[in-house]
Amino acid sequence: MGNNTNLNSESLCHTKYFEIPNRMKTPLRIAGLLTACAFVIYGFSRGEAVVVLNKAVNICLECIGLG
C-alpha cells in the first residue's frame, strides 16, 4: 500500500512558529535573570533553603540506609 505522507527537508520539530528579534533577546534575558534572582532571594528570606536541605539529607540517609 502507498504511503501518503509528504516529507519535507525541514521536519516539524525544527519549524519556528515565531522568532524573537535579536534586539529583544538581551532585555528578555536580563528580565528573566532578575526575576530568577528575586525568587531566590524571596526563598532564602522565607527559610526555604533549610527545608530543602533537611529533605535532601533525609532522602540521602534513607537511600543509604543509615537513618
PDB file of N, CA, C, O and CB in Angstrom:
ATOM      1  N   MET A   1       0.832  -1.169   0.000  1.00  0.00           N
ATOM      2  CA  MET A   1       0.000   0.000   0.000  1.00  0.00           C
ATOM      3  C   MET A   1       0.885   1.243   0.000  1.00  0.00           C
ATOM      4  O   MET A   1       2.042   1.193   0.417  1.00  0.00           O
ATOM      5  CB  MET A   1      -0.951  -0.008   1.205  1.00  0.00           C
ATOM      6  N   GLY A   2       0.343   2.328  -0.459  1.00  0.00           N
ATOM      7  CA  GLY A   2       1.122   3.556  -0.603  1.00  0.00           C
ATOM      8  C   GLY A   2       1.204   4.347   0.690  1.00  0.00           C
ATOM      9  O   GLY A   2       0.322   4.292   1.546  1.00  0.00           O
ATOM     10  N   ASN A   3       2.273   5.066   0.792  1.00  0.00           N
ATOM     11  CA  ASN A   3       2.471   5.930   1.936  1.00  0.00           C
ATOM     12  C   ASN A   3       2.180   7.353   1.485  1.00  0.00           C
ATOM     13  O   ASN A   3       2.881   7.874   0.618  1.00  0.00           O
ATOM     14  CB  ASN A   3       3.916   5.794   2.520  1.00  0.00           C
ATOM     15  N   ASN A   4       1.167   7.990   2.050  1.00  0.00           N
ATOM     16  CA  ASN A   4       0.730   9.302   1.593  1.00  0.00           C
ATOM     17  C   ASN A   4       1.336  10.455   2.371  1.00  0.00           C
ATOM     18  O   ASN A   4       0.834  11.574   2.270  1.00  0.00           O
ATOM     19  CB  ASN A   4      -0.748   9.387   1.668  1.00  0.00           C
ATOM     20  N   THR A   5       2.389  10.234   3.142  1.00  0.00           N
ATOM     21  CA  THR A   5       2.994  11.323   3.900  1.00  0.00           C
ATOM     22  C   THR A   5       3.888  12.134   2.990  1.00  0.00           C
ATOM     23  O   THR A   5       4.568  11.587   2.121  1.00  0.00           O
ATOM     24  CB  THR A   5       3.790  10.788   5.104  1.00  0.00           C
ATOM     25  N   ASN A   6       3.886  13.427   3.189  1.00  0.00           N
ATOM     26  CA  ASN A   6       4.712  14.331   2.415  1.00  0.00           C
ATOM     27  C   ASN A   6       5.848  14.795   3.321  1.00  0.00           C
ATOM     28  O   ASN A   6       5.631  15.606   4.221  1.00  0.00           O
ATOM     29  CB  ASN A   6       3.881  15.544   1.860  1.00  0.00           C
ATOM     30  N   LEU A   7       7.050  14.289   3.092  1.00  0.00           N
ATOM     31  CA  LEU A   7       8.187  14.612   3.937  1.00  0.00           C
ATOM     32  C   LEU A   7       8.967  15.755   3.314  1.00  0.00           C
ATOM     33  O   LEU A   7       9.449  15.656   2.186  1.00  0.00           O
ATOM     34  CB  LEU A   7       9.092  13.382   4.143  1.00  0.00           C
ATOM     35  N   ASN A   8       9.081  16.831   4.059  1.00  0.00           N
ATOM     36  CA  ASN A   8       9.881  17.964   3.609  1.00  0.00           C
ATOM     37  C   ASN A   8      11.277  17.837   4.184  1.00  0.00           C
ATOM     38  O   ASN A   8      11.518  17.020   5.072  1.00  0.00           O
ATOM     39  CB  ASN A   8       9.234  19.311   4.024  1.00  0.00           C
ATOM     40  N   SER A   9      12.199  18.646   3.678  1.00  0.00           N
ATOM     41  CA  SER A   9      13.562  18.600   4.195  1.00  0.00           C
ATOM     42  C   SER A   9      13.629  19.159   5.615  1.00  0.00           C
ATOM     43  O   SER A   9      14.552  18.838   6.364  1.00  0.00           O
ATOM     44  CB  SER A   9      14.507  19.379   3.275  1.00  0.00           C
ATOM     45  N   GLU A  10      12.656  19.994   5.989  1.00  0.00           N
ATOM     46  CA  GLU A  10      12.627  20.556   7.339  1.00  0.00           C
ATOM     47  C   GLU A  10      11.525  19.866   8.128  1.00  0.00           C
ATOM     48  O   GLU A  10      10.351  19.945   7.767  1.00  0.00           O
ATOM     49  CB  GLU A  10      12.404  22.102   7.306  1.00  0.00           C
ATOM     50  N   SER A  11      11.908  19.187   9.211  1.00  0.00           N
ATOM     51  CA  SER A  11      10.919  18.457   9.986  1.00  0.00           C
ATOM     52  C   SER A  11      10.113  19.415  10.855  1.00  0.00           C
ATOM     53  O   SER A  11      10.501  20.567  11.046  1.00  0.00           O
ATOM     54  CB  SER A  11      11.596  17.387  10.851  1.00  0.00           C
ATOM     55  N   LEU A  12       8.992  18.935  11.379  1.00  0.00           N
ATOM     56  CA  LEU A  12       8.111  19.770  12.178  1.00  0.00           C
ATOM     57  C   LEU A  12       8.741  20.222  13.484  1.00  0.00           C
ATOM     58  O   LEU A  12       8.417  21.301  13.981  1.00  0.00           O
ATOM     59  CB  LEU A  12       6.845  19.035  12.464  1.00  0.00           C
ATOM     60  N   CYS A  13       9.634  19.421  14.050  1.00  0.00           N
ATOM     61  CA  CYS A  13      10.224  19.800  15.329  1.00  0.00           C
ATOM     62  C   CYS A  13      11.202  20.964  15.189  1.00  0.00           C
ATOM     63  O   CYS A  13      11.537  21.606  16.185  1.00  0.00           O
ATOM     64  CB  CYS A  13      10.928  18.608  15.948  1.00  0.00           C
ATOM     65  N   HIS A  14      11.659  21.242  13.991  1.00  0.00           N
ATOM     66  CA  HIS A  14      12.580  22.352  13.779  1.00  0.00           C
ATOM     67  C   HIS A  14      11.892  23.569  13.174  1.00  0.00           C
ATOM     68  O   HIS A  14      12.556  24.558  12.864  1.00  0.00           O
ATOM     69  CB  HIS A  14      13.716  21.914  12.888  1.00  0.00           C
ATOM     70  N   THR A  15      10.593  23.514  13.002  1.00  0.00           N
ATOM     71  CA  THR A  15       9.862  24.636  12.442  1.00  0.00           C
ATOM     72  C   THR A  15       9.734  25.730  13.476  1.00  0.00           C
ATOM     73  O   THR A  15       9.340  25.469  14.612  1.00  0.00           O
ATOM     74  CB  THR A  15       8.483  24.200  11.949  1.00  0.00           C
ATOM     75  N   LYS A  16      10.062  26.953  13.097  1.00  0.00           N
ATOM     76  CA  LYS A  16       9.961  28.089  14.006  1.00  0.00           C
ATOM     77  C   LYS A  16       8.597  28.731  13.798  1.00  0.00           C
ATOM     78  O   LYS A  16       8.291  29.239  12.720  1.00  0.00           O
ATOM     79  CB  LYS A  16      11.119  29.121  13.770  1.00  0.00           C
ATOM     80  N   TYR A  17       7.783  28.699  14.851  1.00  0.00           N
ATOM     81  CA  TYR A  17       6.462  29.289  14.749  1.00  0.00           C
ATOM     82  C   TYR A  17       6.521  30.797  14.926  1.00  0.00           C
ATOM     83  O   TYR A  17       5.773  31.529  14.279  1.00  0.00           O
ATOM     84  CB  TYR A  17       5.528  28.677  15.775  1.00  0.00           C
ATOM     85  N   PHE A  18       7.395  31.261  15.788  1.00  0.00           N
ATOM     86  CA  PHE A  18       7.653  32.692  15.892  1.00  0.00           C
ATOM     87  C   PHE A  18       9.092  32.854  16.333  1.00  0.00           C
ATOM     88  O   PHE A  18       9.634  32.006  17.041  1.00  0.00           O
ATOM     89  CB  PHE A  18       6.663  33.396  16.888  1.00  0.00           C
ATOM     90  N   GLU A  19       9.695  33.923  15.922  1.00  0.00           N
ATOM     91  CA  GLU A  19      11.091  34.163  16.251  1.00  0.00           C
ATOM     92  C   GLU A  19      11.210  35.518  16.929  1.00  0.00           C
ATOM     93  O   GLU A  19      10.623  36.502  16.480  1.00  0.00           O
ATOM     94  CB  GLU A  19      11.983  34.097  14.985  1.00  0.00           C
ATOM     95  N   ILE A  20      11.969  35.561  18.007  1.00  0.00           N
ATOM     96  CA  ILE A  20      12.187  36.800  18.735  1.00  0.00           C
ATOM     97  C   ILE A  20      13.318  37.557  18.050  1.00  0.00           C
ATOM     98  O   ILE A  20      14.379  36.983  17.804  1.00  0.00           O
ATOM     99  CB  ILE A  20      12.515  36.526  20.240  1.00  0.00           C
ATOM    100  N   PRO A  21      13.115  38.827  17.739  1.00  0.00           N
ATOM    101  CA  PRO A  21      14.191  39.594  17.107  1.00  0.00           C
ATOM    102  C   PRO A  21      15.400  39.698  18.028  1.00  0.00           C
ATOM    103  O   PRO A  21      15.266  39.677  19.251  1.00  0.00           O
ATOM    104  CB  PRO A  21      13.698  40.997  16.725  1.00  0.00           C
ATOM    105  N   ASN A  22      16.576  39.811  17.430  1.00  0.00           N
ATOM    106  CA  ASN A  22      17.814  39.860  18.211  1.00  0.00           C
ATOM    107  C   ASN A  22      17.845  41.036  19.175  1.00  0.00           C
ATOM    108  O   ASN A  22      18.424  40.924  20.256  1.00  0.00           O
ATOM    109  CB  ASN A  22      19.008  39.935  17.287  1.00  0.00           C
ATOM    110  N   ARG A  23      17.235  42.162  18.812  1.00  0.00           N
ATOM    111  CA  ARG A  23      17.263  43.338  19.685  1.00  0.00           C
ATOM    112  C   ARG A  23      16.418  43.138  20.931  1.00  0.00           C
ATOM    113  O   ARG A  23      16.563  43.886  21.898  1.00  0.00           O
ATOM    114  CB  ARG A  23      16.780  44.566  18.932  1.00  0.00           C
ATOM    115  N   MET A  24      15.535  42.140  20.928  1.00  0.00           N
ATOM    116  CA  MET A  24      14.682  41.874  22.086  1.00  0.00           C
ATOM    117  C   MET A  24      15.231  40.765  22.987  1.00  0.00           C
ATOM    118  O   MET A  24      14.768  40.610  24.116  1.00  0.00           O
ATOM    119  CB  MET A  24      13.292  41.505  21.621  1.00  0.00           C
ATOM    120  N   LYS A  25      16.195  40.004  22.513  1.00  0.00           N
ATOM    121  CA  LYS A  25      16.687  38.873  23.294  1.00  0.00           C
ATOM    122  C   LYS A  25      17.408  39.306  24.562  1.00  0.00           C
ATOM    123  O   LYS A  25      17.192  38.720  25.623  1.00  0.00           O
ATOM    124  CB  LYS A  25      17.611  38.032  22.454  1.00  0.00           C
ATOM    125  N   THR A  26      18.254  40.315  24.471  1.00  0.00           N
ATOM    126  CA  THR A  26      19.019  40.740  25.638  1.00  0.00           C
ATOM    127  C   THR A  26      18.121  41.276  26.749  1.00  0.00           C
ATOM    128  O   THR A  26      18.292  40.867  27.897  1.00  0.00           O
ATOM    129  CB  THR A  26      20.028  41.799  25.240  1.00  0.00           C
ATOM    130  N   PRO A  27      17.164  42.178  26.464  1.00  0.00           N
ATOM    131  CA  PRO A  27      16.285  42.631  27.561  1.00  0.00           C
ATOM    132  C   PRO A  27      15.461  41.496  28.161  1.00  0.00           C
ATOM    133  O   PRO A  27      15.217  41.488  29.367  1.00  0.00           O
ATOM    134  CB  PRO A  27      15.348  43.722  27.062  1.00  0.00           C
ATOM    135  N   LEU A  28      15.028  40.542  27.345  1.00  0.00           N
ATOM    136  CA  LEU A  28      14.269  39.415  27.881  1.00  0.00           C
ATOM    137  C   LEU A  28      15.139  38.540  28.772  1.00  0.00           C
ATOM    138  O   LEU A  28      14.674  38.047  29.799  1.00  0.00           O
ATOM    139  CB  LEU A  28      13.680  38.581  26.746  1.00  0.00           C
ATOM    140  N   ARG A  29      16.376  38.348  28.393  1.00  0.00           N
ATOM    141  CA  ARG A  29      17.292  37.555  29.222  1.00  0.00           C
ATOM    142  C   ARG A  29      17.564  38.252  30.549  1.00  0.00           C
ATOM    143  O   ARG A  29      17.601  37.611  31.599  1.00  0.00           O
ATOM    144  CB  ARG A  29      18.616  37.304  28.478  1.00  0.00           C
ATOM    145  N   ILE A  30      17.753  39.573  30.496  1.00  0.00           N
ATOM    146  CA  ILE A  30      18.001  40.322  31.728  1.00  0.00           C
ATOM    147  C   ILE A  30      16.772  40.270  32.636  1.00  0.00           C
ATOM    148  O   ILE A  30      16.900  40.094  33.848  1.00  0.00           O
ATOM    149  CB  ILE A  30      18.373  41.788  31.408  1.00  0.00           C
ATOM    150  N   ALA A  31      15.592  40.421  32.054  1.00  0.00           N
ATOM    151  CA  ALA A  31      14.358  40.356  32.842  1.00  0.00           C
ATOM    152  C   ALA A  31      14.193  38.974  33.476  1.00  0.00           C
ATOM    153  O   ALA A  31      13.787  38.868  34.633  1.00  0.00           O
ATOM    154  CB  ALA A  31      13.136  40.687  31.959  1.00  0.00           C
ATOM    155  N   GLY A  32      14.500  37.931  32.734  1.00  0.00           N
ATOM    156  CA  GLY A  32      14.414  36.581  33.283  1.00  0.00           C
ATOM    157  C   GLY A  32      15.408  36.353  34.406  1.00  0.00           C
ATOM    158  O   GLY A  32      15.083  35.729  35.415  1.00  0.00           O
ATOM    159  N   LEU A  33      16.620  36.860  34.229  1.00  0.00           N
ATOM    160  CA  LEU A  33      17.645  36.722  35.262  1.00  0.00           C
ATOM    161  C   LEU A  33      17.258  37.472  36.528  1.00  0.00           C
ATOM    162  O   LEU A  33      17.429  36.957  37.633  1.00  0.00           O
ATOM    163  CB  LEU A  33      18.990  37.226  34.747  1.00  0.00           C
ATOM    164  N   LEU A  34      16.733  38.694  36.372  1.00  0.00           N
ATOM    165  CA  LEU A  34      16.311  39.466  37.545  1.00  0.00           C
ATOM    166  C   LEU A  34      15.136  38.805  38.262  1.00  0.00           C
ATOM    167  O   LEU A  34      15.067  38.816  39.491  1.00  0.00           O
ATOM    168  CB  LEU A  34      15.933  40.890  37.132  1.00  0.00           C
ATOM    169  N   THR A  35      14.215  38.230  37.492  1.00  0.00           N
ATOM    170  CA  THR A  35      13.085  37.529  38.100  1.00  0.00           C
ATOM    171  C   THR A  35      13.562  36.313  38.880  1.00  0.00           C
ATOM    172  O   THR A  35      13.103  36.068  39.996  1.00  0.00           O
ATOM    173  CB  THR A  35      12.073  37.105  37.027  1.00  0.00           C
ATOM    174  N   ALA A  36      14.480  35.552  38.298  1.00  0.00           N
ATOM    175  CA  ALA A  36      15.015  34.368  38.974  1.00  0.00           C
ATOM    176  C   ALA A  36      15.738  34.768  40.261  1.00  0.00           C
ATOM    177  O   ALA A  36      15.574  34.119  41.293  1.00  0.00           O
ATOM    178  CB  ALA A  36      15.974  33.596  38.039  1.00  0.00           C
ATOM    179  N   CYS A  37      16.533  35.830  40.201  1.00  0.00           N
ATOM    180  CA  CYS A  37      17.247  36.286  41.395  1.00  0.00           C
ATOM    181  C   CYS A  37      16.273  36.745  42.479  1.00  0.00           C
ATOM    182  O   CYS A  37      16.491  36.496  43.665  1.00  0.00           O
ATOM    183  CB  CYS A  37      18.210  37.426  41.038  1.00  0.00           C
ATOM    184  N   ALA A  38      15.202  37.414  42.065  1.00  0.00           N
ATOM    185  CA  ALA A  38      14.203  37.864  43.044  1.00  0.00           C
ATOM    186  C   ALA A  38      13.544  36.678  43.732  1.00  0.00           C
ATOM    187  O   ALA A  38      13.320  36.717  44.942  1.00  0.00           O
ATOM    188  CB  ALA A  38      13.135  38.734  42.365  1.00  0.00           C
ATOM    189  N   PHE A  39      13.233  35.633  42.989  1.00  0.00           N
ATOM    190  CA  PHE A  39      12.616  34.451  43.607  1.00  0.00           C
ATOM    191  C   PHE A  39      13.598  33.710  44.510  1.00  0.00           C
ATOM    192  O   PHE A  39      13.192  33.169  45.539  1.00  0.00           O
ATOM    193  CB  PHE A  39      12.089  33.501  42.527  1.00  0.00           C
ATOM    194  N   VAL A  40      14.869  33.675  44.152  1.00  0.00           N
ATOM    195  CA  VAL A  40      15.869  33.031  45.016  1.00  0.00           C
ATOM    196  C   VAL A  40      15.998  33.798  46.327  1.00  0.00           C
ATOM    197  O   VAL A  40      16.036  33.198  47.402  1.00  0.00           O
ATOM    198  CB  VAL A  40      17.245  32.950  44.302  1.00  0.00           C
ATOM    199  N   ILE A  41      16.064  35.119  46.237  1.00  0.00           N
ATOM    200  CA  ILE A  41      16.157  35.942  47.455  1.00  0.00           C
ATOM    201  C   ILE A  41      14.900  35.776  48.304  1.00  0.00           C
ATOM    202  O   ILE A  41      14.989  35.683  49.529  1.00  0.00           O
ATOM    203  CB  ILE A  41      16.363  37.436  47.093  1.00  0.00           C
ATOM    204  N   TYR A  42      13.744  35.739  47.672  1.00  0.00           N
ATOM    205  CA  TYR A  42      12.490  35.551  48.405  1.00  0.00           C
ATOM    206  C   TYR A  42      12.473  34.189  49.106  1.00  0.00           C
ATOM    207  O   TYR A  42      12.021  34.086  50.247  1.00  0.00           O
ATOM    208  CB  TYR A  42      11.282  35.674  47.449  1.00  0.00           C
ATOM    209  N   GLY A  43      12.958  33.156  48.439  1.00  0.00           N
ATOM    210  CA  GLY A  43      13.011  31.832  49.047  1.00  0.00           C
ATOM    211  C   GLY A  43      13.948  31.784  50.244  1.00  0.00           C
ATOM    212  O   GLY A  43      13.629  31.173  51.264  1.00  0.00           O
ATOM    213  N   PHE A  44      15.104  32.427  50.120  1.00  0.00           N
ATOM    214  CA  PHE A  44      16.036  32.474  51.254  1.00  0.00           C
ATOM    215  C   PHE A  44      15.445  33.240  52.419  1.00  0.00           C
ATOM    216  O   PHE A  44      15.641  32.859  53.573  1.00  0.00           O
ATOM    217  CB  PHE A  44      17.360  33.110  50.835  1.00  0.00           C
ATOM    218  N   SER A  45      14.725  34.314  52.138  1.00  0.00           N
ATOM    219  CA  SER A  45      14.158  35.108  53.229  1.00  0.00           C
ATOM    220  C   SER A  45      13.063  34.348  53.974  1.00  0.00           C
ATOM    221  O   SER A  45      12.809  34.622  55.147  1.00  0.00           O
ATOM    222  CB  SER A  45      13.601  36.421  52.688  1.00  0.00           C
ATOM    223  N   ARG A  46      12.420  33.406  53.311  1.00  0.00           N
ATOM    224  CA  ARG A  46      11.387  32.589  53.960  1.00  0.00           C
ATOM    225  C   ARG A  46      11.958  31.359  54.645  1.00  0.00           C
ATOM    226  O   ARG A  46      11.223  30.648  55.331  1.00  0.00           O
ATOM    227  CB  ARG A  46      10.352  32.162  52.945  1.00  0.00           C
ATOM    228  N   GLY A  47      13.241  31.088  54.481  1.00  0.00           N
ATOM    229  CA  GLY A  47      13.868  29.938  55.115  1.00  0.00           C
ATOM    230  C   GLY A  47      13.680  28.644  54.339  1.00  0.00           C
ATOM    231  O   GLY A  47      13.792  27.557  54.906  1.00  0.00           O
ATOM    232  N   GLU A  48      13.398  28.752  53.059  1.00  0.00           N
ATOM    233  CA  GLU A  48      13.159  27.557  52.251  1.00  0.00           C
ATOM    234  C   GLU A  48      14.429  26.746  52.022  1.00  0.00           C
ATOM    235  O   GLU A  48      14.354  25.540  51.790  1.00  0.00           O
ATOM    236  CB  GLU A  48      12.560  27.947  50.920  1.00  0.00           C
ATOM    237  N   ALA A  49      15.588  27.386  52.083  1.00  0.00           N
ATOM    238  CA  ALA A  49      16.842  26.659  51.854  1.00  0.00           C
ATOM    239  C   ALA A  49      17.056  25.600  52.939  1.00  0.00           C
ATOM    240  O   ALA A  49      17.542  24.506  52.652  1.00  0.00           O
ATOM    241  CB  ALA A  49      18.041  27.639  51.821  1.00  0.00           C
ATOM    242  N   VAL A  50      16.699  25.920  54.169  1.00  0.00           N
ATOM    243  CA  VAL A  50      16.849  24.974  55.279  1.00  0.00           C
ATOM    244  C   VAL A  50      15.900  23.787  55.087  1.00  0.00           C
ATOM    245  O   VAL A  50      16.272  22.643  55.345  1.00  0.00           O
ATOM    246  CB  VAL A  50      16.574  25.675  56.640  1.00  0.00           C
ATOM    247  N   VAL A  51      14.679  24.064  54.636  1.00  0.00           N
ATOM    248  CA  VAL A  51      13.701  22.996  54.411  1.00  0.00           C
ATOM    249  C   VAL A  51      14.188  22.048  53.314  1.00  0.00           C
ATOM    250  O   VAL A  51      14.113  20.827  53.454  1.00  0.00           O
ATOM    251  CB  VAL A  51      12.324  23.591  54.034  1.00  0.00           C
ATOM    252  N   VAL A  52      14.683  22.625  52.229  1.00  0.00           N
ATOM    253  CA  VAL A  52      15.176  21.797  51.111  1.00  0.00           C
ATOM    254  C   VAL A  52      16.380  20.981  51.557  1.00  0.00           C
ATOM    255  O   VAL A  52      16.479  19.804  51.209  1.00  0.00           O
ATOM    256  CB  VAL A  52      15.550  22.680  49.887  1.00  0.00           C
ATOM    257  N   LEU A  53      17.293  21.566  52.310  1.00  0.00           N
ATOM    258  CA  LEU A  53      18.466  20.838  52.787  1.00  0.00           C
ATOM    259  C   LEU A  53      18.065  19.694  53.703  1.00  0.00           C
ATOM    260  O   LEU A  53      18.614  18.598  53.591  1.00  0.00           O
ATOM    261  CB  LEU A  53      19.419  21.782  53.515  1.00  0.00           C
ATOM    262  N   ASN A  54      17.118  19.923  54.608  1.00  0.00           N
ATOM    263  CA  ASN A  54      16.659  18.855  55.501  1.00  0.00           C
ATOM    264  C   ASN A  54      16.027  17.705  54.719  1.00  0.00           C
ATOM    265  O   ASN A  54      16.259  16.536  55.028  1.00  0.00           O
ATOM    266  CB  ASN A  54      15.656  19.409  56.517  1.00  0.00           C
ATOM    267  N   LYS A  55      15.229  18.040  53.707  1.00  0.00           N
ATOM    268  CA  LYS A  55      14.617  16.989  52.892  1.00  0.00           C
ATOM    269  C   LYS A  55      15.677  16.208  52.122  1.00  0.00           C
ATOM    270  O   LYS A  55      15.577  14.988  51.995  1.00  0.00           O
ATOM    271  CB  LYS A  55      13.595  17.591  51.917  1.00  0.00           C
ATOM    272  N   ALA A  56      16.683  16.898  51.613  1.00  0.00           N
ATOM    273  CA  ALA A  56      17.756  16.221  50.873  1.00  0.00           C
ATOM    274  C   ALA A  56      18.544  15.287  51.786  1.00  0.00           C
ATOM    275  O   ALA A  56      18.895  14.177  51.387  1.00  0.00           O
ATOM    276  CB  ALA A  56      18.704  17.251  50.233  1.00  0.00           C
ATOM    277  N   VAL A  57      18.818  15.727  52.998  1.00  0.00           N
ATOM    278  CA  VAL A  57      19.546  14.883  53.947  1.00  0.00           C
ATOM    279  C   VAL A  57      18.722  13.652  54.289  1.00  0.00           C
ATOM    280  O   VAL A  57      19.252  12.542  54.335  1.00  0.00           O
ATOM    281  CB  VAL A  57      19.893  15.671  55.229  1.00  0.00           C
ATOM    282  N   ASN A  58      17.418  13.840  54.531  1.00  0.00           N
ATOM    283  CA  ASN A  58      16.560  12.699  54.865  1.00  0.00           C
ATOM    284  C   ASN A  58      16.488  11.693  53.718  1.00  0.00           C
ATOM    285  O   ASN A  58      16.540  10.485  53.951  1.00  0.00           O
ATOM    286  CB  ASN A  58      15.152  13.182  55.221  1.00  0.00           C
ATOM    287  N   ILE A  59      16.369  12.174  52.499  1.00  0.00           N
ATOM    288  CA  ILE A  59      16.310  11.265  51.348  1.00  0.00           C
ATOM    289  C   ILE A  59      17.612  10.506  51.206  1.00  0.00           C
ATOM    290  O   ILE A  59      17.602   9.300  50.957  1.00  0.00           O
ATOM    291  CB  ILE A  59      16.007  12.038  50.055  1.00  0.00           C
ATOM    292  N   CYS A  60      18.748  11.200  51.362  1.00  0.00           N
ATOM    293  CA  CYS A  60      20.035  10.530  51.223  1.00  0.00           C
ATOM    294  C   CYS A  60      20.235   9.479  52.315  1.00  0.00           C
ATOM    295  O   CYS A  60      20.734   8.387  52.044  1.00  0.00           O
ATOM    296  CB  CYS A  60      21.169  11.552  51.263  1.00  0.00           C
ATOM    297  N   LEU A  61      19.849   9.807  53.543  1.00  0.00           N
ATOM    298  CA  LEU A  61      20.015   8.848  54.637  1.00  0.00           C
ATOM    299  C   LEU A  61      19.105   7.636  54.443  1.00  0.00           C
ATOM    300  O   LEU A  61      19.480   6.520  54.801  1.00  0.00           O
ATOM    301  CB  LEU A  61      19.722   9.521  55.988  1.00  0.00           C
ATOM    302  N   GLU A  62      17.919   7.845  53.885  1.00  0.00           N
ATOM    303  CA  GLU A  62      17.022   6.706  53.642  1.00  0.00           C
ATOM    304  C   GLU A  62      17.562   5.817  52.532  1.00  0.00           C
ATOM    305  O   GLU A  62      17.465   4.592  52.609  1.00  0.00           O
ATOM    306  CB  GLU A  62      15.611   7.196  53.281  1.00  0.00           C
ATOM    307  N   CYS A  63      18.135   6.437  51.492  1.00  0.00           N
ATOM    308  CA  CYS A  63      18.648   5.622  50.371  1.00  0.00           C
ATOM    309  C   CYS A  63      19.875   4.824  50.787  1.00  0.00           C
ATOM    310  O   CYS A  63      20.026   3.667  50.395  1.00  0.00           O
ATOM    311  CB  CYS A  63      18.997   6.516  49.165  1.00  0.00           C
ATOM    312  N   ILE A  64      20.736   5.423  51.566  1.00  0.00           N
ATOM    313  CA  ILE A  64      21.948   4.732  52.003  1.00  0.00           C
ATOM    314  C   ILE A  64      21.609   3.722  53.091  1.00  0.00           C
ATOM    315  O   ILE A  64      22.274   2.694  53.216  1.00  0.00           O
ATOM    316  CB  ILE A  64      23.001   5.741  52.511  1.00  0.00           C
ATOM    317  N   GLY A  65      20.582   4.008  53.875  1.00  0.00           N
ATOM    318  CA  GLY A  65      20.163   3.084  54.910  1.00  0.00           C
ATOM    319  C   GLY A  65      20.764   3.379  56.264  1.00  0.00           C
ATOM    320  O   GLY A  65      20.733   2.528  57.153  1.00  0.00           O
ATOM    321  N   LEU A  66      21.300   4.551  56.434  1.00  0.00           N
ATOM    322  CA  LEU A  66      21.892   4.911  57.719  1.00  0.00           C
ATOM    323  C   LEU A  66      20.841   5.437  58.704  1.00  0.00           C
ATOM    324  O   LEU A  66      21.066   5.440  59.914  1.00  0.00           O
ATOM    325  CB  LEU A  66      22.984   5.957  57.515  1.00  0.00           C
ATOM    326  N   GLY A  67      19.699   5.880  58.181  1.00  0.00           N
ATOM    327  CA  GLY A  67      18.702   6.514  59.033  1.00  0.00           C
ATOM    328  C   GLY A  67      17.768   5.516  59.547  1.00  0.00           C
ATOM    329  O   GLY A  67      16.847   5.856  60.290  1.00  0.00           O
TER     330      GLY A  67
END
